[in-house]
């Protein structure tokens, strides 16, 4: 029998809609059993499948330091897995197009974690990792300690970004071994036939908040499929609209604008993605 895949999703009340779309796409593309944990940063809780939520009790100074509602909850994953087996961390603003079991089964070759190498800054490509998708060996990551990390940030030993990107200053103090995932498992704001996971990272263009995203129809196809199955309810949508978490006209879809406007946005993302693929030699 296939091993159960433990998936931890960073979320909160503001991201219920996109989180449910992500979960729908995870289930759609695999026949493997999934054990899904949702970190609800709004309520400092973890929600496992259909079970009642459990309090995490993150210290308030760290909770307040979250850049998103959920960023720092990833450090609790090994503990919640009893320091056994593997687990996957995902941000909520993603959709997948391939079997997540393939990511879960990626050979780790004695590494502690796997993530796509590189971040938004091209100058940092060789020294940092995009930890918004993370494969964790929970036994080897027993020493995750978010309280220690924030004391060290306060002491200016490294920055928040250097922590989240597993940059050299952090690794020098905490020598975790990181390996590189296939870059197609965390593609920023771009989609083509090689994309296994699309991550809508640009907060000013995310399709559930703003119309006319060049790859928004891809997300809306998944959104409407999730609505059709009942995984997203009318109440979910009404509440998200009332609280300003999604566009008031979300049910109208991506609402394409003129080809000229789309081309201007798409060309920028295309050039960035072409450069990234060339650097990592993933055109084949």
MOURUR-V109063 format. One record per pair of residues at least 12 apart in sequence whose C-alpha atoms are under 10 Angstrom apart, sorted by the first residue. I is the first residue (numbers start at 1). J is the second residue. D is the distance in whole Angstrom. If there is no record, write none. Layout:
I_J_D ; I_J_D
//
This chain:
1_32_9 ; 1_33_10 ; 2_31_9 ; 2_32_7 ; 2_33_8 ; 2_101_9 ; 3_32_8 ; 3_33_7 ; 3_34_9 ; 3_85_10 ; 3_86_10 ; 3_101_9 ; 3_104_10 ; 3_105_9 ; 4_32_7 ; 4_33_5 ; 4_34_6 ; 4_35_7 ; 4_36_10 ; 4_85_10 ; 4_86_10 ; 4_87_10 ; 4_101_9 ; 4_104_10 ; 5_32_7 ; 5_33_6 ; 5_34_5 ; 5_35_6 ; 5_36_8 ; 5_85_10 ; 5_86_8 ; 5_87_7 ; 5_88_8 ; 5_100_8 ; 5_101_7 ; 5_103_10 ; 5_104_7 ; 5_105_9 ; 6_33_9 ; 6_34_6 ; 6_35_5 ; 6_36_6 ; 6_37_8 ; 6_77_10 ; 6_81_9 ; 6_85_9 ; 6_86_7 ; 6_87_5 ; 6_88_6 ; 6_89_9 ; 6_104_9 ; 7_23_10 ; 7_26_10 ; 7_34_7 ; 7_35_6 ; 7_36_5 ; 7_37_6 ; 7_38_8 ; 7_48_10 ; 7_77_9 ; 7_86_9 ; 7_87_6 ; 7_88_5 ; 7_89_6 ; 7_90_7 ; 7_100_9 ; 7_104_9 ; 7_134_10 ; 7_135_9 ; 8_35_9 ; 8_36_6 ; 8_37_5 ; 8_38_6 ; 8_39_7 ; 8_46_9 ; 8_47_10 ; 8_48_9 ; 8_73_9 ; 8_74_8 ; 8_76_10 ; 8_77_7 ; 8_80_10 ; 8_87_7 ; 8_88_6 ; 8_89_5 ; 8_90_6 ; 8_91_9 ; 8_92_10 ; 8_134_10 ; 9_22_9 ; 9_23_9 ; 9_36_8 ; 9_37_6 ; 9_38_5 ; 9_39_6 ; 9_40_9 ; 9_46_9 ; 9_47_10 ; 9_70_9 ; 9_73_9 ; 9_74_9 ; 9_88_8 ; 9_89_6 ; 9_90_5 ; 9_91_6 ; 9_92_6 ; 9_93_10 ; 9_132_10 ; 9_133_10 ; 10_37_9 ; 10_38_6 ; 10_39_5 ; 10_40_7 ; 10_41_8 ; 10_46_9 ; 10_68_9 ; 10_69_8 ; 10_70_5 ; 10_71_7 ; 10_72_9 ; 10_73_7 ; 10_74_8 ; 10_89_8 ; 10_90_6 ; 10_91_5 ; 10_92_6 ; 10_93_9 ; 10_132_9 ; 11_38_7 ; 11_39_6 ; 11_40_5 ; 11_41_6 ; 11_42_8 ; 11_46_10 ; 11_68_9 ; 11_69_7 ; 11_70_6 ; 11_71_9 ; 11_73_10 ; 11_90_9 ; 11_91_7 ; 11_92_6 ; 11_93_9 ; 12_38_9 ; 12_39_7 ; 12_40_4 ; 12_41_5 ; 12_42_5 ; 12_43_8 ; 12_44_9 ; 12_45_9 ; 12_68_9 ; 12_69_6 ; 12_70_7 ; 12_92_9 ; 13_40_7 ; 13_41_8 ; 13_42_6 ; 13_43_8 ; 13_69_9 ; 13_239_10 ; 13_240_9 ; 13_243_10 ; 13_245_9 ; 14_40_10 ; 14_41_10 ; 14_42_8 ; 14_69_9 ; 14_239_10 ; 14_240_7 ; 14_243_8 ; 14_244_8 ; 14_245_5 ; 14_246_9 ; 15_40_9 ; 15_69_9 ; 15_91_10 ; 15_92_7 ; 15_93_8 ; 15_208_10 ; 15_240_9 ; 15_245_7 ; 15_246_9 ; 16_40_9 ; 16_92_8 ; 16_93_10 ; 16_232_9 ; 16_236_8 ; 16_237_9 ; 16_239_10 ; 16_240_8 ; 16_245_9 ; 17_92_9 ; 17_93_9 ; 17_208_8 ; 17_223_8 ; 17_226_9 ; 17_227_10 ; 17_231_10 ; 17_232_7 ; 17_233_10 ; 17_236_7 ; 17_237_7 ; 17_240_8 ; 17_245_9 ; 17_246_8 ; 18_91_10 ; 18_92_6 ; 18_93_6 ; 18_94_7 ; 18_95_9 ; 18_207_10 ; 18_208_8 ; 18_219_9 ; 18_222_10 ; 18_223_8 ; 18_232_10 ; 18_246_9 ; 19_38_9 ; 19_90_10 ; 19_91_8 ; 19_92_5 ; 19_93_7 ; 19_94_8 ; 19_95_9 ; 19_232_10 ; 20_92_8 ; 20_93_10 ; 20_95_10 ; 20_222_10 ; 20_223_8 ; 20_226_7 ; 20_227_9 ; 20_231_7 ; 20_232_7 ; 21_92_9 ; 21_93_9 ; 21_94_8 ; 21_95_7 ; 21_96_10 ; 21_219_8 ; 21_220_9 ; 21_221_10 ; 21_222_6 ; 21_223_6 ; 21_224_9 ; 21_225_8 ; 21_226_6 ; 21_227_9 ; 21_231_8 ; 21_232_8 ; 22_90_9 ; 22_91_9 ; 22_92_7 ; 22_93_7 ; 22_94_6 ; 22_95_5 ; 22_96_7 ; 22_197_10 ; 22_219_9 ; 22_222_8 ; 22_223_9 ; 22_226_9 ; 23_36_8 ; 23_38_10 ; 23_92_9 ; 23_94_9 ; 23_95_8 ; 23_96_9 ; 23_226_9 ; 23_231_9 ; 24_95_9 ; 24_96_9 ; 24_222_8 ; 24_223_9 ; 24_225_8 ; 24_226_6 ; 24_227_10 ; 24_229_9 ; 24_231_8 ; 24_232_10 ; 25_94_9 ; 25_95_6 ; 25_96_6 ; 25_97_7 ; 25_98_9 ; 25_99_9 ; 25_100_10 ; 25_197_10 ; 25_222_7 ; 25_223_9 ; 25_225_9 ; 25_226_8 ; 26_95_8 ; 26_96_6 ; 26_97_8 ; 26_98_8 ; 26_99_7 ; 26_100_7 ; 26_101_10 ; 26_197_10 ; 27_96_9 ; 27_99_9 ; 27_100_9 ; 28_96_9 ; 28_97_9 ; 28_98_9 ; 28_99_8 ; 28_100_10 ; 28_222_10 ; 29_96_8 ; 29_97_7 ; 29_98_6 ; 29_99_5 ; 29_100_7 ; 29_101_9 ; 30_97_10 ; 30_98_8 ; 30_99_5 ; 30_100_7 ; 30_101_7 ; 30_102_9 ; 31_99_8 ; 31_100_10 ; 31_101_9 ; 32_99_9 ; 32_100_9 ; 32_101_7 ; 33_101_9 ; 34_49_9 ; 34_100_9 ; 34_101_9 ; 35_48_7 ; 35_49_7 ; 35_87_10 ; 36_48_6 ; 36_49_5 ; 36_50_9 ; 36_88_10 ; 37_49_6 ; 37_50_10 ; 37_51_10 ; 37_53_10 ; 37_77_10 ; 37_80_10 ; 37_89_10 ; 38_53_9 ; 38_70_10 ; 38_89_10 ; 38_90_10 ; 38_91_10 ; 38_92_9 ; 39_53_9 ; 39_54_10 ; 39_55_10 ; 39_56_9 ; 39_69_9 ; 39_70_7 ; 39_71_10 ; 39_72_10 ; 39_73_7 ; 39_74_9 ; 39_76_10 ; 39_77_10 ; 39_91_10 ; 39_92_10 ; 40_53_9 ; 40_54_10 ; 40_55_10 ; 40_56_10 ; 40_69_8 ; 40_70_7 ; 40_73_9 ; 41_56_9 ; 41_58_9 ; 41_63_8 ; 41_66_9 ; 41_68_8 ; 41_69_5 ; 41_70_5 ; 41_71_8 ; 41_72_9 ; 41_73_8 ; 42_63_9 ; 42_68_10 ; 42_69_6 ; 42_70_8 ; 43_55_8 ; 43_56_9 ; 43_57_10 ; 43_69_9 ; 44_56_6 ; 44_57_6 ; 44_58_7 ; 44_59_10 ; 44_60_10 ; 44_63_8 ; 44_69_9 ; 44_70_9 ; 44_73_9 ; 45_57_8 ; 45_58_9 ; 45_73_9 ; 46_73_9 ; 46_80_10 ; 56_73_9 ; 56_76_9 ; 56_80_10 ; 58_72_9 ; 58_73_8 ; 58_76_9 ; 58_146_9 ; 58_147_9 ; 59_146_9 ; 59_147_8 ; 61_147_9 ; 61_150_9 ; 62_146_8 ; 62_147_7 ; 62_149_10 ; 62_150_7 ; 62_151_10 ; 65_150_9 ; 65_160_9 ; 66_160_10 ; 67_160_9 ; 68_91_10 ; 70_91_9 ; 70_92_10 ; 71_91_8 ; 71_132_9 ; 71_164_9 ; 72_146_7 ; 72_164_9 ; 73_89_10 ; 73_146_9 ; 74_88_10 ; 74_89_7 ; 74_90_9 ; 74_91_10 ; 74_131_10 ; 74_132_9 ; 74_134_9 ; 74_136_10 ; 74_144_9 ; 74_146_9 ; 75_89_10 ; 75_141_9 ; 75_142_10 ; 75_143_9 ; 75_144_6 ; 75_145_7 ; 75_146_6 ; 75_147_10 ; 75_149_10 ; 76_142_10 ; 76_144_7 ; 76_145_8 ; 76_146_8 ; 77_89_8 ; 77_136_8 ; 77_137_10 ; 77_138_7 ; 77_141_9 ; 77_142_10 ; 77_144_9 ; 78_136_8 ; 78_137_8 ; 78_138_4 ; 78_139_7 ; 78_140_9 ; 78_141_6 ; 78_142_6 ; 78_143_9 ; 78_144_8 ; 79_138_8 ; 79_139_9 ; 79_141_9 ; 79_142_7 ; 79_143_9 ; 79_144_9 ; 80_138_9 ; 81_138_7 ; 81_139_9 ; 82_138_8 ; 82_139_8 ; 82_142_9 ; 83_137_8 ; 83_138_5 ; 83_139_5 ; 83_140_8 ; 83_141_8 ; 83_142_6 ; 83_143_10 ; 84_137_8 ; 84_138_5 ; 84_139_5 ; 84_140_9 ; 84_141_10 ; 84_142_9 ; 85_136_8 ; 85_137_6 ; 85_138_6 ; 85_139_7 ; 85_140_9 ; 86_104_7 ; 86_105_9 ; 86_112_10 ; 86_113_9 ; 86_135_7 ; 86_136_6 ; 86_137_5 ; 86_138_6 ; 86_139_8 ; 86_140_10 ; 87_104_8 ; 87_113_10 ; 87_134_8 ; 87_135_6 ; 87_136_5 ; 87_137_7 ; 87_138_7 ; 88_100_9 ; 88_103_9 ; 88_104_7 ; 88_113_10 ; 88_114_10 ; 88_132_10 ; 88_133_7 ; 88_134_6 ; 88_135_5 ; 88_136_6 ; 88_137_9 ; 88_138_10 ; 89_115_10 ; 89_131_8 ; 89_132_7 ; 89_133_6 ; 89_134_5 ; 89_135_7 ; 89_136_8 ; 90_131_9 ; 90_132_6 ; 90_133_5 ; 90_134_7 ; 90_135_9 ; 90_186_10 ; 90_199_10 ; 91_131_9 ; 91_132_6 ; 91_133_7 ; 91_134_10 ; 91_199_8 ; 91_200_10 ; 91_201_10 ; 92_132_9 ; 92_199_9 ; 92_200_9 ; 93_132_10 ; 93_198_9 ; 93_199_6 ; 93_200_6 ; 93_201_7 ; 93_202_10 ; 93_203_10 ; 93_206_8 ; 93_208_10 ; 93_219_10 ; 94_132_10 ; 94_133_10 ; 94_186_9 ; 94_187_9 ; 94_188_9 ; 94_189_10 ; 94_197_7 ; 94_198_6 ; 94_199_4 ; 94_200_6 ; 94_201_9 ; 94_219_9 ; 95_186_10 ; 95_196_9 ; 95_197_6 ; 95_198_5 ; 95_199_7 ; 95_200_9 ; 95_218_9 ; 95_219_7 ; 95_222_8 ; 95_223_10 ; 96_185_8 ; 96_186_9 ; 96_195_8 ; 96_196_6 ; 96_197_4 ; 96_198_6 ; 96_199_9 ; 96_219_10 ; 96_222_10 ; 97_185_9 ; 97_193_9 ; 97_194_9 ; 97_195_7 ; 97_196_5 ; 97_197_6 ; 97_198_8 ; 98_185_9 ; 98_194_10 ; 98_195_8 ; 98_196_5 ; 98_197_7 ; 99_196_8 ; 99_197_10 ; 100_185_9 ; 100_196_9 ; 100_197_9 ; 103_133_10 ; 103_134_10 ; 103_135_8 ; 103_181_8 ; 103_182_9 ; 103_185_8 ; 103_196_10 ; 104_134_10 ; 104_135_7 ; 104_136_9 ; 105_135_9 ; 106_135_9 ; 106_181_8 ; 106_182_9 ; 107_179_10 ; 107_181_10 ; 108_135_9 ; 108_136_9 ; 108_137_8 ; 108_178_9 ; 108_179_7 ; 108_180_9 ; 108_181_9 ; 109_179_8 ; 110_137_9 ; 110_140_9 ; 110_177_8 ; 110_178_9 ; 110_179_9 ; 111_135_10 ; 111_136_9 ; 111_137_8 ; 111_140_9 ; 111_176_8 ; 111_177_5 ; 111_178_6 ; 111_179_6 ; 111_180_9 ; 112_135_9 ; 112_136_6 ; 112_137_5 ; 112_138_8 ; 112_139_9 ; 112_140_6 ; 112_141_7 ; 112_175_10 ; 112_176_6 ; 112_177_5 ; 112_178_6 ; 112_179_8 ; 113_131_9 ; 113_134_7 ; 113_135_5 ; 113_136_5 ; 113_137_6 ; 113_138_9 ; 113_140_9 ; 113_141_8 ; 113_176_8 ; 113_177_7 ; 113_178_5 ; 113_179_6 ; 113_180_9 ; 113_181_9 ; 114_129_9 ; 114_130_10 ; 114_131_9 ; 114_133_8 ; 114_134_6 ; 114_135_5 ; 114_136_7 ; 114_137_9 ; 114_177_9 ; 114_178_6 ; 114_179_5 ; 114_180_5 ; 114_181_6 ; 114_182_9 ; 115_128_10 ; 115_129_6 ; 115_130_6 ; 115_131_6 ; 115_132_8 ; 115_133_6 ; 115_134_5 ; 115_135_7 ; 115_136_9 ; 115_165_10 ; 115_166_10 ; 115_178_7 ; 115_179_7 ; 115_180_5 ; 115_181_5 ; 115_182_8 ; 115_183_8 ; 115_185_9 ; 115_186_9 ; 116_128_9 ; 116_129_6 ; 116_130_5 ; 116_131_7 ; 116_132_9 ; 116_133_7 ; 116_134_8 ; 116_135_10 ; 116_178_10 ; 116_179_8 ; 116_180_5 ; 116_181_5 ; 116_182_6 ; 116_183_5 ; 116_184_8 ; 116_185_7 ; 116_186_7 ; 116_187_9 ; 117_129_4 ; 117_130_6 ; 117_131_9 ; 117_165_9 ; 117_166_10 ; 117_178_9 ; 117_179_8 ; 117_180_6 ; 117_181_7 ; 117_182_9 ; 117_183_7 ; 117_186_10 ; 117_280_9 ; 118_130_6 ; 118_131_9 ; 118_165_8 ; 118_167_10 ; 118_180_9 ; 118_183_9 ; 118_276_9 ; 118_280_10 ; 119_131_9 ; 119_165_7 ; 119_188_10 ; 120_188_9 ; 120_201_10 ; 120_272_10 ; 122_272_10 ; 122_275_9 ; 122_276_9 ; 122_279_10 ; 124_165_10 ; 124_167_9 ; 125_276_9 ; 125_279_9 ; 125_280_10 ; 126_167_10 ; 127_165_9 ; 127_166_8 ; 127_167_6 ; 127_168_7 ; 128_161_10 ; 128_162_8 ; 128_163_10 ; 128_164_9 ; 128_165_5 ; 128_166_6 ; 128_167_5 ; 128_168_8 ; 128_178_10 ; 129_162_10 ; 129_164_8 ; 129_165_5 ; 129_166_6 ; 129_167_7 ; 129_178_8 ; 129_179_9 ; 129_180_8 ; 129_181_10 ; 130_164_8 ; 130_165_6 ; 130_166_8 ; 130_180_10 ; 130_181_10 ; 130_183_10 ; 130_186_8 ; 130_187_10 ; 131_163_10 ; 131_164_7 ; 131_165_6 ; 131_166_8 ; 131_186_9 ; 132_164_9 ; 132_165_9 ; 132_186_8 ; 132_199_9 ; 132_201_10 ; 133_181_9 ; 133_185_8 ; 133_186_6 ; 133_197_9 ; 133_199_9 ; 134_178_10 ; 134_181_9 ; 134_185_10 ; 134_186_10 ; 135_178_10 ; 135_179_10 ; 135_181_9 ; 136_178_10 ; 140_176_9 ; 140_177_9 ; 141_176_8 ; 141_177_10 ; 143_174_9 ; 143_176_10 ; 144_174_9 ; 144_176_10 ; 149_163_8 ; 149_170_9 ; 149_174_10 ; 150_163_9 ; 152_170_9 ; 152_173_10 ; 153_170_10 ; 157_169_7 ; 157_170_8 ; 157_173_9 ; 158_170_6 ; 158_171_10 ; 158_172_10 ; 158_173_9 ; 166_178_8 ; 182_196_9 ; 182_280_9 ; 182_282_8 ; 183_195_9 ; 183_196_9 ; 183_197_9 ; 183_276_9 ; 183_277_8 ; 183_280_8 ; 183_281_10 ; 183_282_8 ; 184_196_5 ; 184_197_6 ; 184_198_8 ; 184_277_9 ; 184_282_8 ; 185_197_5 ; 185_198_8 ; 185_199_9 ; 186_198_6 ; 186_199_6 ; 186_200_10 ; 187_199_6 ; 187_200_9 ; 187_201_9 ; 187_273_8 ; 187_276_10 ; 187_277_10 ; 188_200_6 ; 188_201_6 ; 188_202_8 ; 188_269_9 ; 188_272_9 ; 188_273_8 ; 189_201_6 ; 189_202_7 ; 189_205_9 ; 189_206_9 ; 189_213_9 ; 189_214_9 ; 189_215_8 ; 189_216_10 ; 189_266_9 ; 189_269_7 ; 189_270_9 ; 189_272_10 ; 189_273_9 ; 190_214_8 ; 190_215_7 ; 190_216_10 ; 190_266_8 ; 190_269_6 ; 190_270_7 ; 190_272_9 ; 190_273_7 ; 190_274_10 ; 191_214_9 ; 191_215_7 ; 191_216_10 ; 191_218_8 ; 191_269_10 ; 191_270_9 ; 191_273_9 ; 192_215_9 ; 192_270_10 ; 194_282_9 ; 194_283_9 ; 194_284_9 ; 198_215_9 ; 198_218_9 ; 198_219_9 ; 200_213_10 ; 200_215_9 ; 200_216_9 ; 200_219_9 ; 205_265_10 ; 206_219_9 ; 206_246_9 ; 207_219_7 ; 207_220_8 ; 207_246_9 ; 207_247_9 ; 207_250_9 ; 207_253_9 ; 207_254_7 ; 207_255_10 ; 208_220_8 ; 208_223_9 ; 208_245_8 ; 208_246_5 ; 208_247_6 ; 208_248_9 ; 208_249_9 ; 208_250_6 ; 208_251_10 ; 208_253_9 ; 208_254_8 ; 209_241_10 ; 209_244_9 ; 209_245_7 ; 209_246_5 ; 209_247_5 ; 209_248_9 ; 209_249_9 ; 209_250_8 ; 210_246_8 ; 210_247_7 ; 210_248_10 ; 210_249_10 ; 210_250_9 ; 210_254_8 ; 210_255_10 ; 211_247_8 ; 211_249_9 ; 211_250_8 ; 211_252_9 ; 211_253_8 ; 211_254_5 ; 211_255_6 ; 211_256_7 ; 211_257_8 ; 212_253_9 ; 212_254_5 ; 212_255_6 ; 212_256_5 ; 212_257_6 ; 212_258_9 ; 212_261_9 ; 212_262_7 ; 212_265_9 ; 213_254_7 ; 213_255_9 ; 213_256_8 ; 213_257_9 ; 213_262_8 ; 213_265_8 ; 213_266_8 ; 214_254_9 ; 214_256_8 ; 214_257_10 ; 214_259_10 ; 214_261_9 ; 214_262_6 ; 214_263_8 ; 214_264_9 ; 214_265_7 ; 214_266_6 ; 214_267_9 ; 214_269_9 ; 215_254_9 ; 215_262_10 ; 215_266_8 ; 216_253_8 ; 216_254_6 ; 216_255_9 ; 216_256_9 ; 217_253_7 ; 217_254_6 ; 217_255_9 ; 217_256_9 ; 218_254_9 ; 219_253_9 ; 219_254_9 ; 220_250_9 ; 220_251_9 ; 220_252_10 ; 220_253_6 ; 220_254_7 ; 221_253_9 ; 221_254_10 ; 223_250_10 ; 223_251_9 ; 223_253_9 ; 224_251_8 ; 224_253_9 ; 237_250_9 ; 237_251_9
//
